[in-house]
Amino acid sequence: MPATSIDGVRVANFTDLDATTLYELLRLRVDVFVVEQQCPYPELDGRDIEPTTRHLWLPDPERAGSALAYLRLLAEPDQTVRIGRVAVALRARGAGLARRLMPAALALVYQRTCVLDAQSQLVDFYQQYGFRPTGPEYLDDGIPHVPMRRER
């Protein structure tokens, strides 16, 4: 399935990403999670290439091929969908880009239950989309997170 668009949000599986787009999406994730948040961890976890994984991003209108915001959808073994790697470029924060990504992501999952691990300061943001905490706060690479779930 070629890359499509939902209200300006681009959607593709791994095999439909061209090399430049893939590079830019991965660069955004590394810039945010590894460099900015100072978490040296293996960002490439093998899940990006799974046939059911969907990559969603908002292109940067000023830089062809690059992205300002990103998230991915993963099919979990228990039939839930995991939203992860939600990232917005530092220069684009505060412009509501994550608020554009989330409705597009939720439109793709239809009536399936979704889970995510929210950085603690973003719990209120995800609650706006029907997610509820499902466990206590925990540290992941030194950053407080809260597991969350949105029922179908």
N, C-alpha and C positions, 0 to 999 in steps of 0.2 A: 504494500500500500504506500503510495507516495506521500510525502509530507503534505498535511492539510492545515487548515487554519480555522480556529474558533474565535471569533471576535478579535482578530489580529494576533492571537496566540498560535504559534506554529506547533504542530504535533507530528511526530514521526517515530517509527521504530528504528532500531540501530541500522539495519540494512538500507534504510532510505536516507540516512544522513550522509551528505557528501563530506569529504575529508576536511575541508575548511570549516564547515559548520561544527563538525564533531570536535575539532581542535579548539574552536572558540568556546563551545559549551564546557569542555573539560577545563579550559583555562579559567573560565569564570568560577567554576567550582573550586579549583585549586587556589585561586586568588582569595576567595572568601574563606574557605574552610581550613586550608593548610597555612597560607601566608598570613592573612589578616587575623584569624583566630589562633594562630600559632599552635596548630595541632598537626604535628608531623605523623600522619597515618597513611596507610595505603588507600588513597582516594579511588583508585581503579580496583573495584571489588569483584569484577566478573559479572555483575548483575546488569550492567548497561547493555550487554549483548544478548540477553535472553529474548526469545522471540515475542514474549508478551509484554516486555517493558516498553513504555511509551515515554518519550522525551518531549517536554513542553517548554517553550521559550518565547520570549519577546525579543525580536531583533532590535539592534541598535540602528535607528534610521540614519545616523551620521557615519557609521562604519560598516560597510557591506560585509556580510558574513559573520559579524560579531553579535553577541547577545547581552542584553541588559539584565535579564531575569530568567530563571530556570527552575524547573522541578522535574522529578521523574515519578512514574507510577510503576510499581512492581506487583506482580501477582504472587501472593504468598501461598504456601502449601495448604493453609486452612481456609482457602477461598476468599480471604480478605484482600483488599488492595492496600498497599503501603505507599503513602506519599512521602517522598524523601528528597534530600539534597536541594531543598528550597533555598535559592540564593538570589540576591539582588546585588548588582555591582554597586560598590561604594558610591560612585558618582551619581547613581540613579535612585538612591534611597530617599524615601519621603514622597515619591511621585505616584504612589499607589500601584506599583507594578505587581506586587504580590497579591493585591486585591483583584487584579485582572487574571492572574494565573489560577488562583484557587477555584473560581466558578468554572473555568474551562476544564480543570482537572476533574471536578465533581460531575460535570456534564458527561465526561467520558466514562465514569465508573457506574453510571446509571443508578441502580438501586442496591449496589453492593456495599457491604460494610467496609469502612476504611479505617486504617490505623496510621499513626505517625508518632514520632518521638520529638516533641517540641522543645526547643530551648526554652527554659523557664520564663524568660522575659516575653515570650511570644504566646503563652497559654491563652491570654485574653483574645489575641488575634484569631487563633484557631477556634475558640469557643463561638465566635461570630458565625462560623460555618457548621455548627452543630457538633463539634468535637467536644468530648468530655474526658477529664483525667481518669485514668484507670489504675493508677498506682502511685506510689510515692516518688518524689523527686530523687534522681540519681545523678551521678557524675559520669559523663562520657568524655574522655580526653580532657578532664578538668573543667568541663562546662556543664552546669546544671541543666538537666532535661526532665521532662515529665511525659510518661506514655499517655497517649490519648486515643480515643476511638469515636467513630461516628457510625451509628447503626444505620442500616438501610432504611 
